[in-house]
Amino acid sequence: MKKWSDVRKSLYTEEEIRASNFKVAIMTELAKARDDDKITQQELNRILEEEYPILCHAESGEPITQLDTLLKLLAPLGKTLAIVPLEV
């Protein structure tokens, strides 16, 4: 039986795998930070003065098309993005 990692490598390029991992990390950390602060999606949207779908979509893994939108979601949670070396 093949491992998922082997199947994944046969189906996707390394760039696609990195992009997918990045999306999962963002949505996981965004939801975790919100949960740690005991803030609901509705409360965060109210703080941000945004419509509900933006945060809901971000946490479900849909693409965030603008970096400033992501930074705006992270700021009230005391978070930001960092540029770090890729883990190989």
PyMOL commands that set and color helices and strands:
alter all, ss='L'
color gray80, all
select helices_A, chain A and resi 4-11+14-36+41-48+52-59+67-77
alter helices_A, ss='H'
color red, helices_A
deselect
rebuild
show_as cartoon
